[in-house]
Amino acid sequence: MKNKTLAAWLAFLGGPLGLHRFYLHGLGDWLGWLLPIPTALGLYGVQRVEQLGQDDPLSWVLIPLLGFTIAGCALRAILYGLMTPEKWNARFNPAAATDAAPGQTRWLTIGAIVFSLLIGTTILMASIVFSFQRYFEFQIEEARKISQ
């Protein structure tokens, strides 16, 4: 029996590592194995910024990968948490009754939804802002080179 609350928390806390995918679909889930790749690339981008500074163009591409992966997993946690018990049990617990306990929404499920919404939105907006700021600063630098 797959528990909706546990799946929502796994998607929120361990989603960038694919833990929710492994819990729900097993170790053979190829998307679960692919999720750590953009996470690792994003962490590498953060490491490059710490070593080389904010003027590193490769980190401008890599860091948003981490943010978008975390935000996407937070969205998945919200979708799991808001799924009706009937739909949850039909999809992940097909042998159980439609109103079985693992598909029920509890206070911990609501907590996962709230934290996913708060943290996921913050990280998504920060990733977008970082990307646009770096892009526009690069454009200004290129315009200065052309005007000289």
C-alpha positions in Angstrom: 0.0 0.0 0.0 1.4 3.3 -1.1 0.8 6.1 1.4 -0.1 9.5 0.0 1.4 11.5 2.9 4.7 9.7 2.7 4.8 10.1 -1.1 4.1 13.9 -0.7 6.9 14.3 1.9 9.3 12.2 -0.2 8.6 14.3 -3.3 9.2 17.5 -1.3 12.3 16.4 0.7 13.9 13.8 -1.5 12.4 14.6 -4.9 15.5 15.9 -6.5 17.1 12.5 -5.8 14.0 10.7 -7.2 13.0 9.1 -3.9 9.3 9.6 -4.5 9.6 7.9 -7.9 11.3 4.9 -6.4 8.7 4.7 -3.6 5.8 4.8 -6.0 7.2 3.0 -9.1 10.1 0.9 -7.8 13.8 1.0 -8.5 13.2 0.3 -12.2 11.7 3.8 -12.8 14.0 5.5 -15.3 12.7 9.0 -14.4 13.7 8.4 -10.8 17.2 7.6 -12.0 17.4 10.7 -14.2 16.3 13.2 -11.5 19.7 13.3 -9.7 21.4 14.5 -12.9 20.0 18.1 -13.0 20.3 18.2 -9.2 24.0 17.3 -9.4 24.6 19.7 -12.3 22.9 22.5 -10.3 25.1 21.8 -7.2 28.1 21.8 -9.5 27.0 25.3 -10.7 26.8 26.5 -7.1 30.3 25.1 -6.5 31.5 27.0 -9.6 30.1 30.3 -8.3 31.8 29.7 -4.9 35.1 29.1 -6.6 35.0 31.4 -9.7 32.6 34.1 -8.7 29.3 35.2 -10.2 30.8 36.0 -13.6 31.0 32.4 -14.6 28.6 31.9 -17.6 28.4 28.1 -17.1 27.0 28.5 -13.6 24.3 30.8 -15.0 22.9 27.8 -16.8 23.6 25.2 -14.1 22.2 26.8 -11.0 18.7 27.2 -12.4 18.6 23.5 -13.2 18.8 22.8 -9.4 16.1 25.4 -8.7 13.7 24.1 -11.4 14.2 20.5 -10.3 13.4 21.4 -6.6 10.4 23.5 -7.7 9.2 20.7 -10.0 9.4 18.2 -7.2 7.6 20.5 -4.8 4.9 20.8 -7.4 4.7 17.0 -7.6 4.3 16.9 -3.8 1.5 19.4 -4.0 -0.2 17.3 -6.7 0.2 14.1 -4.7 -1.2 15.8 -1.6 -4.2 17.2 -3.4 -5.1 14.0 -5.2 -8.5 12.6 -4.1 -8.3 9.3 -2.1 -10.3 7.6 -4.8 -7.9 8.7 -7.5 -4.8 7.9 -5.3 -6.0 4.4 -4.5 -7.1 3.7 -8.0 -3.6 4.7 -9.3 -1.2 3.5 -6.7 -3.2 1.0 -4.6 -5.5 -0.7 -7.2 -6.2 -3.8 -5.0 -7.4 -1.6 -2.1 -10.9 -0.1 -1.7 -11.3 3.4 -3.1 -11.6 5.0 0.3 -8.6 3.0 1.9 -6.6 4.8 4.6 -3.3 5.2 2.6 -5.0 7.5 0.2 -6.6 9.7 2.9 -5.6 13.3 3.4 -4.3 14.0 6.9 -2.7 16.9 8.7 0.8 15.7 7.8 -0.3 15.7 4.2 -1.5 19.3 4.5 1.9 20.2 6.1 3.7 18.7 3.0 1.4 20.7 0.7 2.0 24.0 2.7 5.8 23.6 2.9 6.0 22.5 -0.7 4.1 25.6 -1.8 6.1 27.9 0.3 9.6 26.5 -0.4 8.9 25.5 -4.0 7.5 28.9 -5.0 10.4 30.7 -3.3 13.0 28.6 -5.1 11.2 28.8 -8.4 11.1 32.6 -8.2 14.7 32.8 -7.1 15.8 30.7 -10.0 13.9 32.8 -12.5 15.3 36.0 -11.0 18.8 34.7 -11.0 18.5 33.6 -14.6 17.1 36.9 -15.8 19.6 39.0 -13.8 22.5 37.1 -15.2 21.1 37.3 -18.7 20.5 41.1 -18.6 23.9 41.8 -17.0 25.5 39.8 -19.8 23.6 41.8 -22.4 24.7 45.1 -20.9 28.3 44.0 -20.9 28.0 43.0 -24.6 26.4 46.4 -25.4 29.2 48.2 -23.7 31.8 46.3 -25.7 30.0 47.1 -28.9 29.6 50.8 -28.1 33.3 51.3 -27.4 
